[in-house]
Amino acid sequence: MNSSRNGLGILHSVSRTILGKLRSMRRLPAAGRGACISLLLLLVPGTPGFSQQRVYFVDGYHGGIYGHYPVEWKTRFITDQLAAHPEWRICLEIEPETWDTVQVRTPADYARLKEIAADKRVEFTNPTYAQPYCYNISGESIIRQFAYGMHKIHSHFPQVEFTTYSVEEPCFTSSLPQILKLFGFKYASLKCPNTCWGGYTAPYGGELVNWTGPDGSSILTSPRHACEQLQENSVWQTTAWGNETEYLDACIKYGIAHPVGMCFQDAGWKYGPWIGFGDHIRNNSIYVTWREYFEQITDGSTTDDYRMPQEDVRVSLVWGSQVLQRIAQQVRESENKLVTAEKTGVIANLANGYAYDQPTLDEAWRTLMLAQHHDSWIVPYNGLHKQGTWADHIRRWTAATNALCDKIADEARSSFSEDGARGRGIYLRVYNTLGTARRETVSALLPAGFGSGEVSVTDAKGKKVEASVAVRDGKTELLFAADVPAFGYATYFAEPAQKPGKRNNGGTGERNDGQYVLENDMYRIVIDPAKGGVITSLTARKDGNKEFADSRSKYAIGELRGFFYDQGEFHSSAQAPATVTVVRDDALEKSVRICGRIESHPFTQTITLRQGDRKIDFDLKIDWQHNVGIGAFRQKDAFNNNHRAFYDDRFNLNVLFPADLASPALYKDAPFDVCKSTLENTHFTTWDNIKHNIILHWVDLAEQGDGYGLALLSDHTTSYSYGGGSPLGMIVQFSGNGLWGRDYPIDGPTHIRFALVPHRKAWDAAGIHDESLRWNEPLTCVTYPQAAPENASLIDVAESGYEISAAYLDGDGIVVRLFNAAGDAALQKIKFGFPVSQAEEIDLNGNVTARHDVRRKGGRSEIEIGMPRFGLKTLRLTK
């Protein structure tokens, strides 16, 4: 084979030149492309090694009722093309809900496709409900995308088997091997050769790899080969998109025995076989489905284990733009509400037999899943169904999800109501949906006229707890310190106090030098109004009075800084003085409001400390006076320009966190994973050099060993900037030309929330993942006129390092999904505050994979279960 290649060197060069012209033909009709391909191939007597080495191609369609699927003709076109070209094979990545519409509007075509769907020539490769990117949403959301999508497809095509995961866009995340295996998938592809606008996976390996997730699960995978380059003069393709000679040559030279290319055509295109048909298929390629390729073409195994880190998912969207920021916040809020509503329903079910309406919950997931569609994030300004833009639909979808979740949660909590006349006081029940006990400050609105403003709060045993009252916007808010057991509730009683309680102001306020001090039992923070209200000192009292503010840095914690390109200069909030106002100052909560401006635009930042809480909460609002350009430069040609202004986050508006830490490592969470960054810095300027700089829920800077760390929690998926002399920064604003040359303007105020967590040791030993869970699933306090003075813990995973990723009703049983976020692989005890007759371990399809011995004592139960770090286990419990 080597001598054959050498002898045909000149011919090689000619063939590459001629066949390279085929790139320009991709917009031609199929017949026209086939004729041109045939003519060109007549000029090329052979290609290197092709006479001895077969090459393959995976064709198919991507899209759906929301992402392009011309219902009136597309299904008929697919079936006609399959009938006309018996050598053709296709993979379908079509939104499952599409088939509901196809069945109604083109029933004859639907029936024909239904017959063909069981044919081995057709493979369904991405059954997720709305084709999410995966890296930008929660792990639990990914599971539901598969579960609901597979159920929907099976309702139309019951004989379909889901064997290979393959997508047109970079819909990948590091934990997918485990999720796919638990759903019964056998194979995967990490290629997305023809739609890489939003990114791509890192090149790695040869023909096959064992794509291995963080838990150790692996799935046989066709990677983006190490020899699969990004296409020259493109910002959206790799060389594998059309089985061109250069790509095939590179594969053969690399030692790939069965070269394979891929293109999932947009479902709105009318091309048929992508690289020709009959005797005119480019480079004599053979069409295969992915399943055929793995099972019939390759030997189906490899010794190359590819433990893909999250940073090998090299993706970038227009982070910091207001439209994407709002979408990310809306999706995050709905994700949190959904898992909280399900868990609250389980708590009520175990306590009093309440059962939520399953169709209501299903519809809440449906509208959230649609909001997680990849088009929601990459083309938010595109029109959809002539009813507004994607962004408009996402706002409506997530609002619908939130309303349904609130309905379920309110019903569940109302099921605890007891009859009785209202007395002098009220009962407060605090619900905890996490699997560990919590001691936190919670709030409740008091009825109008409830006493004179002083309130006494006692727990279920009659012990008085610390409480305080404040009036905000005409409403009386009660704060009190609550101890709530794991996955359960605690009950308190509040009544007007006979005499005022003790006050503890702790010295919060202005110092003689004009700076302000905000301090409680956890932190002492110094704020400088003369420098825009930045934090000049942050001392952690529980961590040896460690100073976290880096006095050597030219920047400061809380500083806003970005490049205003029309003015040609950086602007910072530290350039103008701010006013600082004490909002609340008692033993339970202390907060200040900072009012300043960046350039001519006012902002308000509220910083809040709560007793015993390691999180320092920030609430930032920027009241933009007009649209202003923020980013590296004013760009007018971002559609197909490799160099894009929104990539370099150093120039976007950042909120900065220069920390006094010695050579810290950076960690960041991902769906069912935590990644230790290996990047020297996050800075890049071109499409072909994208670096992973995504904040999902949190990032953490941590010194080695028992050193110190500073974690940052975000209320939405966004990007961060770090390294190369730049401190950690979270992107707050970009404004300018983005993907496809679309303008991403400022069209209203910016409002985000974030939190800092100073700590000791690494993220896992420091419990950073737990702090993020507490932030996203806060304790909920509900008032009742009558309630039993009782506490209950229904599921307890304390000391295990596990998270209750989900808990929901399943007929007469309960499904509980556990994620090992920070524990080891040893057996761990899971305690249940109710009698369990059977504990089955199931896969994500609901099949029983194991049964666990249940130890029962009284009305309580206990099992032991083990899994590796970042592992998932799903239990079905019978009460």
N, C-alpha and C positions, 0 to 999 in steps of 0.2 A: 504493500500500500504506500509506503514511504517513497519507493522508487517511482511508482506511478505518479505520485504528486510532483516529484521533482521533474520528471520528464514532461509534464504538462504545465510547466510554470508559465510559459508565454500564453498558452491557451487559457490558463487560469485568469490572468490579468485581463484578457479580452472579455471573458465571460462575466467577470465582476463588473466591468465597465458597462457592458450591454444590459445585463440583468439588473444592474443598479438603476437603470432608467425606469424600471417597473414601479418604482416608488410613486412616480407621478401618475400612475394609472389607477390608483386605488379608488378614485372617484368615478371611474368609468362603470357603465353597466357590466354585469357579469359576462355577457356574451362578447362584448367589445374587448374586455380585458383578456378573455380567453383567446380570442383571435390574435391579439397583439403578442401575448405570451407565446403562442404557437409559432408565429412568424419569427420572433427573436430566437426561440430555441432552435429553429432550423439553422440559424447562423452559428450555433455552438454545438460542435459534434460531441462534446462530453464535458463533464465537470469532474474535478479531482476526487477520485474515490467513490463517486456516486454509482459507478457501474458495479462496484464491489460492496458499497455500503448504502443501505436503504435509509431514507430520511422521512420524517413524519410531520404531520401538522394537525393541530387541534383547532377546529373552527367552531363557531357557535354564535349565539346572540345574547345580548345584555340589555336590560331595561325593564319596562313594564308600564302599567297603567299610569304610574306617576312619573316614570323616567323614560318616556318615549316608547310607545307600542301602538302603532296605527291599527286599531281594533278591526276596522272594516275590511282590511286586506291582508294583514300580516300573517295570521294563522294559516290562511289559505296559501299564501306565498310559501311559507315554510314547508307545508305538506306537498305542494306541487313540486318544489325544488328537490325534496327528498325522493319523490317518485321519478323525477326526470334524471336524477344523477345517483344511480345505485351505489357508486363508489364513495359518496359523500357521507360524512358523519358529523353530528353537531352536539355541542354541549349547550344547555340552556341555563342561563342565569336571569330568569324572569321573575319579577315580583309576584309572589304567590297569589295576591289578591287580584291580579290581572285576569286569572281564569274565571273568576266570578262574572266579570263583564263579558269576556269572550263567550261564555256559555249562554248568556242572555242575548247578546247582539248578533253573534254569528254561530248559531247552534250546529249547523251542518259542518262547518270547519272545525268547531270544537270536538264534535263526535269523531271526525277523521283523525284529529291529532290525538285524541284519547286512545284510538287503536294503535297509532304509531308509537305512543309514549312508552309502551312496553317493549318496543323493539330495541335491540342492542345498539342500533345506530344512533340512539338518542340517550343522552345522560343529563340529568339535572344536577348541577354542580354547586349551586349556592342557594339553598332553600331558606335562607334567612328572610324574615317577613318583609324587611325594607332595605336590604343591602347596606347595612351600616359599615362605616370604616373600621369599627371595633376598637381601635386604639384610643378613641376619644370619648367612650362611654363606659359605664360600669360593667364589671364582669357579669353581674346578675342580668343586666340588660342583654348582653350577648347571648346568654343561655336562653332567655325568653324569645329573642329574635329567631333562634333556631327552632325552639319548641313550637311556637305558634306558626312559623312558616312551614315546617314539615307537616304539621297537622293540616294546614290549609291545602297544601299540595296533595296530600294523601286523600283529602276529601274529593278531589277531582281525578287523581290518577293513583288509585290504591295500590297498583302493582309496582310503582316506582321504588327503586332502592337508592338510598343516598350513600354513595361509595367514595366519591372524590370531592374535596373542597377546592374550587377554582373560581377566580373572580376576574373581572375586567379592570377594576380600579384597586388601589392599594388597601384593600379591606383586610388588614392583617394586624395581629398583636401577638406577643410572645407566648401567651398562655393558650393559644388555639389548639395545639396538639392534644392537650388534656381534654378540652371541651369536645373536640371532634371525635376523639376515641370514645368518650362517654356517650356520644350520640350514635356510635356504631360506624363512623367513617373509617376507611382503610387507608386512604391516600389523600395527598394534598399537592397543590402547586403553589409556588411562591412567585410565579410570573404574573405580570400585568403589562404585557409588552406594548399595547396600543392605546392606553389611557393613563399616562403617568403624570398628568398635570399636577396632581396633588402630591406626587412622590412615588417612591418605589422601594423595594427591598434591596439590601446590600447584595452585591454579587458574591457568590460562594459556591465552591465545589463543582463537581462534574455532573454525570448523568442523573444520579439519584443520591439523596441524603436521607438520613433519619432525622427529620426535624424534631428536635427535643425541646420540650417546654421546661419552665423553671422547676416543676415538680418531678421531672424525670420521664414523664410520658413522651413517647415518640411516635411519629407517623411517617410512613414512607412518602417521600416528597420529591417532586421535580423542582429544583431551586431556580432562581435566576442565576444561571451558571456564572462562574468566575470569568468566562470568556464572552458572556452576553453583555455587550457594552451598551451604554446609552447612545441612541442614534445621533449622529452628527447633524447639526443644523435643525435640531428638533428640541422641543421642550415638553414632549409628551409621549415619546416612544423609546423602546429598546430595540436592538437589532433583531430580536426574535419575532417581530410582528408579521413577517411575510415569507419566511424561508428563503430569503435572498442568499445569493452565493457567498457573500462575505461572512454572514453568520454561520452558515453550514461549514464553510472552510475552517472558521475559528473553532467550531465544535469538534470537527475531525482532528484538527491539530492538537486540541486539548486532550484527545483520547476518549471522547464521548462516542460510544458504540452505536447509539441510536438517536441521532440528533432530532430534536422536536421543536417546532415553532408553534406559535399560538396567536389567535386573534378572536376575541369575542366582539363581533360587530354590534354597533348600536342597533337596537330593534327597529329603529326608524329608517334604517338603510335598506335598499332593495337591490342587494348584490348577489345573493345566493352563494355558491362556493367561492370563498375569498381569494384563493390563488389559482383559480381555473378549474376545469373539469374535463372529463373524458381523457383524451390523449394530450391535453394541453395544460396539465397541472404543473405549476412552476417546479423546476428541478426534479420532476418525476416524484414529487412528494406523495405520500400515502396519507389520506385522511384517517384519523383515529379519534375515538373518544379517549378521555383520560383513563378511564377504566381499562379499555383495550390496551392502551400504551403500557400501563403498569403490569397487566396480567398476561398479555399475549406477545408483547414486543420486547420488553426488558426481562431480565431474569428475576425481577421482583424483590431484590434484596441489595443491601449495601453495608459496608462496614464504616462508612463515613457518618459519624454522629455530629450533627450540627446543632449545638445548643445556642440557638439564636437569641441574642440579647435584644431587649426592646429598642436599643439604639440602632439596630440593623433595620428597623422600620423607619426609613428616612422619608419623612413626610413634612409638608408645610402648607398651611392654609393662611388666609389673610387674618392672622391673629391680631387682636387689638382693634380691628375695625368694629364700629359700633354694632353693625348688623350681626356679625358673628359672635360678638360678646353677648348680645342679648339672647341669641339662639342657645349658646352654651349655658347661660344662666337658666333659661326656661327649661331646657332639657334636664339640667341637674336638679332643679326644684321638683320636677315631676318624677324623676328617678327616686329621689328621697321620699316623696309622698307615697309612691306606690309600695315600696317595700315596707314603709311604716304602716300603711293602711292594712296590708296583708298580715303583718305581725300583730297589730292591734286586734284584728279580727280573730287571730288564733288565741291571744290572751283572753278575749271575751268568751270565746268558745269553750276554753278549758275552765273558765270560772263559772259560766252560767249557761252554756249551751248555745250561745248566739252563733248564727251562721250567716255570712254575707251572701249576697246574690252573685253567683259566679259570672253570669253574663255581664253584669255591671263591671266587675273586675276585668273581665276579658276585654271589654271595650276600652277601659282605661289603659290597658297595655297596648291595645291596637293603636290608639292615637299617639301614645308616646313613641312607639316603634316607628311610626311614620315620620315623626319629628326627628328621629335618629337616622333617617335616610341619608346616604352620603351626599346626594344633591342638595339636601338642606344646608349643608356646610360649605360646599364648594361653589354652588351657583345660587346663593340665597336671593339674588335680585332677579333671577329668571322667573318668567310667568308660569303659572301652573293652572291648567284647566280653565283659563280665562276668568279666574276668581281671585286675582291678586298674585303676588309673588310667593316663592317658597317661604320667605320670612313671614308673610302674612298668614300662610297656612300653619306654620309652626306655632305662631302665637295662638291661633285658634285651637290647634290640636292639643297643645300643652295645657291651655286653659280648660279644655274639656276633660283631660286626664285629671287635672287638679280638682275640678268640681266633683268628679266621680269618686276620687280618693277621699275627699273631705266628707262626702256623703257616707261612705263605708266606715271611715274612722269615727265620725260623729255617732252613727248608729251603734257601733261597737261599744263606745264609751257610754252612750245613753242606756245600753242594756244593763248597766250597773245601778241605775236609778232605783231608789226605794221609796215607797209611799211614806208620807208623813208631812205634817205641817212644818213650815219653816220656823225655826226657833230663833234665838238670839244670835246664833252663829251659823256657819256654813262648813260643809265638809270639802276637803280638797283631796283629790286622788291624783297621784303622780304616776304616769305610765313610763316604763323603761322597755324599749324594744331591743336593747342589746343583751348579750349573753353574760354580762358581768355586772356586778353591783356598782352603783354610782352614788357619789356624794357631791351634789352640785347645788348652786343657787338657781331656783326656779321662780317664775313669776305667774301671777294670776290677776285678772281684773276683778275688783270687788264690786258688788252691787251698789247702786247709787244710795247714798245716805247710810252706808255701813259704818256706824260709829263716828267718832270725831276725828279719825285719822290715825289713831294708835290701835294696833291690832296685836292680839296674843295668838300664837300658833303652837299647838301641841301635837305630838305624834300619836300613833295608835295606842301607845302605852301611857299616854297622859303626860309625857315629858315635854317640857317647853323647849322650843327650838328658836334659834335666832331669826328675827323677822324685821322688816322695815317697810314703810309705806311712802309712796311719792305720788304726786298728782302730775300727770302729763296729758296735755291736750284735753283737759277737762275730765279725764278718767283717772280713777284711783287704782294704782298698781301696787300689788303686794309682792314683795320679795321675801323668800324664806329659804333656809338651808334644808335641803331634802336628802334623806338617805333612802335610796330605792333599791330593792333587791334585783337580782338578775332576771331579765325577761319576765317582768311582772309589774307589780304596783305597790305603792305605799299610800296610806291614808292619813290625813291630818285634819285637825279641827281648828278653825279660826273664829275668833269672836272679838268684839271691841274690847280694848284693854281698859282696865280701871285706872291705870296710871302710866305715864310715858315710860317707854323702855330706855335702856342705856344708849347713848349716842357715842359713836366712835368715828371722828372725822380724820384721824390719822395724819394730819398735816398737809393734806392735798391743797394746793393753791399757789399763789405767787410768792416768790422769794424776794429778798431785798434787792438782788441784782436784776430783777425783771424776768427771770426765768421761772417756769412753773414746774412744780413737783407733783407727780401722780404716783401714789404708793399705797400698797396694801400689804397683806401678809406674805405675798409672793414676790412682788417686784417694787423697785423704786425707779421711776422714769423721770428724767429731766427734759423739759421741752423748752426750746428757745424761740420766743415769738419774733425776735429781731431777724431770725433766719428762716422765716416762713413757717415756724412751728415744727421744725425738724427735731428729732430726738438726739440729744447730745450725750445722754447717758442712759443705759439700760442695765440695771443691776438685779441679778436673780438672787433673792435672799435665801432660797432653799438650796442653792447650789454654791454655797461658800461665798456669797456676795460677789460672784463672778461678774465682771463688766463685759457686756457683749457689744457695746458700741465701739467702733474702731476710731479712736481719736486721731490716728495717723492718716486716715482716708480724707481725700478732698471732698468726699460726699458724706451724706448723713442718712441715718435710718428714717424712712418716711418721706424722703425728698422726692419730688416729682421732677423729672428731667427728660427733655426730648429735643430733637432738632426740628425747628420750624423752618422748612426749606425755602419758603417764599421770602423769608427775612434773612436766610443764609446764616443762621446762628442757633446755638443751643439756648434754650430757656429753662430756668429752674425755679421751683417754688421758693428756694432759699434766697432768691434775689430780691424778694419783697417782704416786708414785715407782715406778721399775722396777729390776729387777736385770739386770745385763749380764754375760754369760759368754762368754769366748773359746772358740769351738768348734774352730777350726783356725787355725794360724798358721805357714805355711811359704811358700816362695817362690812356689809355684803357686796356693795357695788360702788365703784368709783369710776367716774368718767369725765373727760374734758372734751370740749368742742374747739377745734382749730379752724379759724376762718382766714384764708389767705387768698393769693392769686398766683397764677402762672401766666406770665405775659399780661394780657388784659382780662384773663378769664378767672372768675372767682371759683374757689373750691372750699368745701367743708369736709374736714376729717374728724371723726369722733373716735376716740380711743377709750376702751372700756376694760377695766380689771374687775374680776369677781373673786370673792373669798375662796381660797383653796383651788382655784382654777389655773392650770398652767398656761392656758391660751390667753393671749393678749389680742383682743378683738379690735379690728379697724373697720370703719364704715366711711367710704370715700365717695363724695359727690363732686363732680365738676360741672359748673353751670356755663357751658360754652356760649359765648356771645354771638358767635358766627362760625361758619365752617372755616377751618384753618388747616393748611397742609402740614402734616407731621410725618416724618420719615427721612430716608437717606437723601432723596432728591425728588423733584417733580418729574414724573415719568409719563410719557405720552404713548409709549409703544410696548406695553407690557404683554400684549397678546402672545407674541412669539419671540420675545427677547429673553435670552438666557440670563441676563442681568436684570434683577428686579428690585425695586426700591423697598418693598415691604419685607424682604428677607432679613436684612441686617437690623436686628432688634436693638443694637446699641443706639440707633438713631430714632427709634420709635419712643413714645413717651413711656418711661419706666417709673415705677415706684421702687426706690433703691433700699438695699439692706446691707450696707457694709458692716461686717461682723469681725470682731477681734478674735479670730480663730487661727490656729497655726496649721497651715497646709491641710485644710479639710478636704475630705472626699465628698462628692455630691451623690445623693441617692434620690430616686424619684419613683413614685408608685405608678403602676400600670394595671390594667385589668387582671386581677389575680396574680400579681407579680410586683416585685420591687427591684429596680435596676440600679446597680452601681455604675455611675457614668465613667467612661474611659476617654471622654472628650477633653482635650486641652482647653478648648473654649467652644462656645456655641455659635460663633460668628461665621456667617457665610453670606454670599452675595449673589450666587448663581444657581440655576436649577440643577445643574449637573454636580453640585457640591452640597446638597442639602444635608443638614445635620439634625438629629432628633433633639429638639429643645422643648418638649411638651410637658406642661404641668397638667396632670389629670386631676388629682386631689391635692397632692403635696409634693414638695421637694425639701430636701434636708441637707444642710452642710454640717459635717461632723468630723471632728478630729479623730485620730486613731486611738485605739485602746479605750481607756477610761476618760478620754478627753471630753471637751464640751462640743455642743452642737446647737444649731439654730434651724428650726423647721418653719416652713412657710406653707400655710393652707390657703387654698383658693376656692371661691364659691362657684367657679366655672372652669372648664377646660380652656387653657390658653397657653402662651409660651413664656419662657424665661430667658434671660440673658445672663451669661456668667463666663468668667475666665479672660485670659489675655489682658489682665490689668483692670478688668471691669468687675465691680462687685455684683453680687446676686441682685437681679432686678426682675420684677414681674411686669409684663407688658400691659399697659393701661390704655394706650391709644395709638392707632395708626390711622392716617387719613390721606387718601390719594389713590393712584391708579393701581389696581390689583389684578387678579387672575382674569384672563381673556380681555384685558384692557378696560375692565369695568371700573368706574369710579366708586370708591368706598368712602363716602363723605361723613362728616359729623352732622347729624340732623337733630340733635337734642342733647340733653344732659347725659353724662356718664355716671353710673352708680354701680360700684362693686363693693364686695366685702372680702376681707382676708384676715388671717390671724397669724401671729408669731408664737412659736413654742420654744423658748430657750430650754436646754436640757443637758444632761450628762450622758455619755456613752453613745453607741450607735443607735440608729432608728428603732431597731427591734427591742433592744434592752431598754430603751427610753420610752417605749410605748407610743411612738408617733402615729402608727396606724390606728391605735385605739383612740387617740385624741382626734384624729380625723373622723372616725366613726361617731364620736360624741358630738362633733360639730355638725355633721350631716344628719344625724338622727337625735335631735335634742330631746330631753325629757319634756313630756307634755302634761300640763296640769289642768284638771277639769274640776269645776265646782258642782256640788250636789247639795240639795236641801237636807237629804238624809242619806247616810251611807254607813255600812258596817265598819267599825274601827279595826281594820285588819290589813295586813301586808301579805303578799304572796310572791314567791319565786317559782316560776313554772319550768324554766330551762336555764341551767347554770353551766357555763363552760369555763368558769374562772380557773386560772392557773394553767390552762391548756395552751394558751396562745391562739385559740380558735376564735373565729368570728362566725356569728349566725348570719350567713349571707342572705338567707331567705327562710321564711316559715309561712306556710299557707295551708288552707284546708284542702283535703283531697277525699271527697265523699265522706265516709265516717272516720277517716284517718287524718293524720297531720303529716305534712312533708316538712322536714327540717334539713336545710343544706348548710354544711359546715365548711369553712375555708380556713386552712392552717396558715395564718398570716405571719406568725412570729414564733411558733412552737417548734419542738423537735419532732422526730419520727416515733418517739416512744408512745406506748399506750397511754391514753388520757381518759379520765373519768368525765362522763357527761351525766349530770344529775337532772332529774325531772321531778317537779313538785306535784305529780299526779301519777296514778297507777298506769303503767304501760304493760300491756299483755304481750305485745310482739314488737320487735324493732328489726325491720328489714332494711338492708342496704340496697339501693337501687341505682341503676345507671340513669342517664338523662332521658332515656326513652321509657322509663318506668319499669324496666325488667329487674327482677330480684337477682342480685349478684352475691349476696351473703346474708346471713342472719346472725344477730348478736344476742348473746345471753343477757337476760334482764334480771337484775337483782332487785327484789322488791321488799320494802319494809314499811309497814303501815300504808299510808297513802302516797308514798314516794317510791321512785324507781331510779336505777342507775345502770349504765352500761359502760364498757370500755371500748375505745376505738383508737386506731392509730392511722396516721398518714404522713407522708413526707412534707417538708416545708413547701408551701404554696400548693398543697394538694387540696382536692375537693372530695367530700363524701356527702351523699344524699341519703337521708333516712326517711322511711315511711313508718310512722308510729301508729299502732292500734291501741286505743285507750282501753 
